Amino acid sequence: MKVLITGGAGFIGSHIAEQLQGRAEITILDNLRTGNPANLNGLECSFIEASILDDAALKSAVAGADYVFHLAALISVPESMQDPETCVELNATGTLKVLRAAADAGVKKLCFSSSAAVYGNNPTVPKVESMIPEPKSPYAVTKLDGEYYCRMFQDEGWLTTACMRYFNVFGPRQDPAGAYAAAVPIFIHRALRNETITIYGDGGQTRDFIYVKDIAAANIHLATTPEPTDVYNVAYGGRITIKELAERIVALIGSSSQILFAEERAGDVRHSQADAQALGNTGFTPVSNMDDGLAATIAWYKEQV
């Protein structure tokens, strides 16, 4: 089996490569805009440093591939608001280029990484794939574009595809630094140093967190199972408040960090939870859970410190 992972030097892409070790010949295409070569340390793969917008590099990378995992993208909602043109170029035009290259190369199936951001601020929970999308950012709009392009290629018989709407992913190798870092790595990073943890709002907002190894497992399952060709929520279907999450991390680490509350950020969704039944109906069973994933993630960050 030969696979191509676009954006494979990133947080999630590197975990897909890790789970495929010994099972596939892996090519990774990544321009390192947000990816990190250190994420690939110890992994057997061929690495091509180039953008998905580079037609020649993309054609070379996809040649002979059985499956494509397409993760390369501008991944930050705030950045997409600041620079929508680049977001459209990378996420919409880039995805279209990857789909065309995969179809031309005779790829068996492409799995596209989408996002729960396509649901927007609709307060209805849990989120079901049949809900009308309400994207509120260029990032969300372009992820929805990608889903529509995948469906078009599927319907036209050009390429078999499946799309995954990720909810709140966490795990080892997630960067706690930077303006757009996620809650789990920030909380762990600060708790390990006994630093103050800041929560925006009252902490009552809820999220459906999923361990990155289950994101990787879902990708591999959908790629290698021919029948699922739709859009699927990828999450555990549970929810935890941000305050509870911070408290759990502090307790697991034995930290003396204090939890403070700041003004709520504009645009933050109050509650997010997935209905994960559709993915389960394809035969997928998670390989981990929230508690085990959190413990493993904390252990990894402790090693880094």
C-alpha positions in Angstrom: 0.0 0.0 0.0 1.3 3.4 -0.9 -0.1 6.6 0.5 0.3 10.4 0.2 -0.3 12.6 3.2 -0.5 16.3 2.4 0.4 18.4 5.4 1.9 15.3 6.8 4.5 17.1 8.9 1.7 18.7 10.9 0.2 17.6 14.2 -2.5 15.3 12.9 -0.8 14.3 9.6 2.3 13.0 11.5 0.0 10.8 13.7 -1.5 9.3 10.5 2.1 8.6 9.3 2.9 7.1 12.7 0.0 4.7 12.6 0.8 3.6 9.1 4.4 2.6 10.0 5.1 -0.9 8.7 1.8 -1.0 6.8 2.4 1.4 3.9 4.9 3.2 1.8 4.4 6.8 2.9 5.1 10.1 1.0 4.6 13.4 2.8 4.1 16.7 1.0 4.3 19.7 3.2 5.5 23.3 2.7 6.3 23.6 6.5 4.1 26.7 6.7 2.8 25.3 10.0 4.3 21.8 9.9 7.4 20.8 11.7 10.0 18.3 10.4 10.7 17.2 14.0 7.2 15.7 14.0 8.5 13.1 11.6 11.5 12.0 13.7 11.8 8.3 13.7 9.2 7.7 11.1 9.9 6.0 7.7 8.6 8.2 4.9 9.6 10.1 1.9 9.4 13.8 2.4 8.8 16.5 -0.2 9.0 20.1 0.9 6.6 21.8 -1.4 3.1 23.4 -1.5 0.0 21.7 -2.8 -0.2 24.7 -5.2 3.0 23.4 -6.9 1.5 21.3 -9.7 4.8 19.5 -10.6 5.6 18.6 -6.9 2.0 17.4 -6.4 2.0 15.2 -9.5 5.3 13.7 -8.4 4.1 13.1 -4.8 0.8 11.4 -5.8 2.2 9.2 -8.5 1.5 5.5 -7.7 -0.5 6.3 -4.5 -3.3 4.1 -3.5 -4.8 6.5 -0.9 -4.5 10.2 -0.2 -5.0 11.9 3.1 -5.5 15.6 2.4 -4.7 17.7 5.5 -2.6 20.6 4.0 -4.4 23.8 4.8 -4.4 27.2 6.5 -5.7 25.9 9.8 -6.5 28.9 11.9 -9.9 30.6 12.0 -8.4 34.0 13.3 -5.7 33.9 10.6 -8.3 33.2 7.9 -10.2 36.3 9.1 -7.1 38.4 8.7 -6.0 36.9 5.4 -9.0 35.4 3.6 -7.3 35.5 0.2 -4.5 33.2 1.3 -7.1 31.0 3.0 -9.1 30.6 -0.2 -5.9 29.9 -2.2 -4.6 27.2 0.1 -7.8 25.6 1.2 -10.1 25.9 -1.8 -7.9 26.1 -4.8 -5.3 23.8 -3.1 -7.9 21.2 -2.4 -9.2 21.3 -5.9 -5.7 20.8 -7.2 -5.2 17.8 -4.9 -8.4 16.2 -6.0 -7.6 16.6 -9.7 -4.1 15.2 -9.2 -5.4 12.3 -7.3 -8.1 11.6 -9.9 -5.5 11.8 -12.7 -3.2 9.4 -10.8 -5.9 6.8 -10.4 -6.0 7.0 -6.6 -8.4 4.5 -5.0 -9.7 7.0 -2.4 -9.0 10.4 -0.9 -9.9 11.4 2.7 -10.4 15.1 3.2 -9.9 16.7 6.6 -12.8 19.1 7.2 -13.9 20.8 10.4 -16.9 21.2 12.8 -16.4 24.9 12.1 -18.8 24.4 9.1 -21.7 24.2 11.6 -21.0 27.8 12.7 -22.8 29.2 15.8 -26.0 27.1 15.5 -26.8 26.3 19.1 -28.4 23.0 18.4 -26.4 20.1 19.9 -25.4 17.4 19.1 -24.3 18.4 15.6 -25.6 16.0 12.9 -24.1 15.9 9.5 -27.5 16.6 7.9 -27.7 20.1 9.5 -27.6 23.1 7.2 -24.0 24.5 7.4 -23.6 28.0 8.7 -19.8 28.8 8.3 -18.8 32.0 9.9 -15.2 32.4 8.8 -13.1 32.0 5.6 -11.6 28.9 7.1 -15.0 27.3 7.6 -16.3 28.4 4.2 -13.2 26.8 2.5 -13.6 23.6 4.4 -17.2 23.4 3.2 -16.0 24.2 -0.3 -13.6 21.2 0.0 -16.5 18.9 1.0 -18.5 20.1 -2.0 -15.6 19.5 -4.3 -15.1 16.0 -2.9 -18.8 15.3 -3.5 -18.6 16.6 -7.0 -15.6 14.3 -7.8 -17.4 11.4 -6.2 -20.7 12.0 -8.1 -18.9 12.4 -11.4 -17.1 9.1 -10.9 -13.7 10.8 -11.0 -12.5 9.9 -7.5 -13.8 8.1 -4.5 -13.8 10.4 -1.4 -14.8 10.7 2.2 -14.8 13.8 4.4 -14.3 14.1 8.1 -15.5 17.0 10.3 -13.0 17.1 13.2 -14.2 18.4 16.5 -11.6 19.5 19.2 -8.5 17.4 18.6 -5.7 17.1 21.2 -2.6 15.0 21.7 1.2 14.8 21.6 3.0 17.2 19.2 0.3 19.8 19.4 2.0 23.2 19.6 1.2 25.1 22.8 2.8 28.3 21.5 1.6 30.9 19.1 -1.4 33.1 18.8 -3.7 30.3 17.6 -2.8 27.5 20.0 -5.6 25.2 21.3 -6.8 24.9 24.9 -5.4 21.5 25.8 -1.8 22.1 25.0 -1.9 25.6 26.5 -3.4 24.3 29.8 -0.9 21.4 30.0 2.0 23.7 29.2 1.1 26.2 31.9 0.1 23.6 34.5 3.5 21.9 34.2 5.1 25.2 35.0 2.6 26.1 37.8 1.6 29.1 35.8 -1.8 30.8 35.8 -4.3 29.3 33.4 -6.7 31.8 31.8 -10.1 30.8 30.6 -12.0 33.3 28.4 -15.6 33.6 29.6 -17.1 31.8 32.6 -15.7 28.4 31.7 -19.2 26.9 31.2 -18.7 26.6 27.4 -18.5 22.9 26.4 -16.4 21.1 23.8 -16.3 17.6 22.3 -12.6 16.7 22.6 -11.1 13.7 20.7 -7.6 12.2 21.1 -5.5 12.6 17.9 -4.8 8.8 17.6 -8.5 8.3 17.0 -8.5 11.0 14.4 -5.7 9.1 12.7 -7.5 5.8 13.1 -10.6 7.2 11.5 -8.7 8.5 8.5 -7.1 5.1 7.9 -10.5 3.3 8.5 -12.3 5.5 6.0 -9.6 5.3 3.4 -9.3 1.5 3.4 -13.0 0.8 3.7 -14.4 1.3 0.2 -18.1 2.0 1.0 -18.1 5.1 3.2 -18.1 8.0 0.8 -20.0 10.7 2.8 -19.3 13.4 5.4 -18.7 12.2 8.9 -18.3 13.9 12.3 -15.2 12.6 14.0 -15.6 12.9 17.8 -16.5 10.9 20.8 -20.0 12.4 21.1 -19.4 13.7 24.6 -18.7 17.1 26.1 -16.8 18.7 28.9 -16.8 22.3 30.1 -13.6 24.3 29.6 -13.5 24.9 33.4 -13.7 21.1 34.1 -11.0 20.5 31.5 -8.6 22.9 33.2 -9.4 21.5 36.6 -8.8 18.0 35.4 -5.4 18.8 33.9 -4.3 20.7 37.0 -5.3 17.7 39.2 -3.7 15.1 36.9 -0.4 17.0 36.9 -0.6 17.9 40.6 0.0 21.5 39.6 -0.4 24.6 41.8 -1.7 26.6 38.8 -4.5 29.1 39.5 -7.4 29.3 37.1 -8.5 32.8 36.2 -11.3 34.1 34.0 -11.1 36.8 31.4 -13.6 38.5 29.1 -15.3 36.2 26.7 -13.8 36.3 23.2 -16.0 37.5 20.4 -17.3 34.7 18.1 -16.7 31.9 20.5 -19.3 29.1 20.3 -21.0 28.3 23.6 -21.6 24.6 23.1 -20.1 22.1 20.7 -20.9 18.4 20.6 -21.0 15.8 17.9 -23.4 13.1 17.0 -20.9 10.4 16.0 -23.3 7.7 15.0 -22.7 8.0 11.2 -19.0 7.2 11.6 -19.8 4.4 14.0 -22.2 2.9 11.4 -19.3 2.5 9.0 -17.7 0.0 11.5 -15.3 2.4 13.1 -14.6 2.0 16.8 -12.3 4.5 18.6 -8.9 3.1 19.8 -8.8 5.3 22.8 -10.9 7.7 24.9 -10.7 11.2 26.5 -9.2 10.1 29.8 -6.5 7.8 28.4 -5.7 10.3 25.7 -5.4 13.1 28.2 -3.1 11.0 30.4 -0.9 10.1 27.5 -0.7 13.7 26.3 0.3 15.0 29.7 3.0 12.3 29.9 4.4 13.3 26.5 4.5 17.0 27.5 6.3 16.1 30.7 9.0 14.4 28.7 9.4 17.5 26.6 9.8 19.7 29.7 
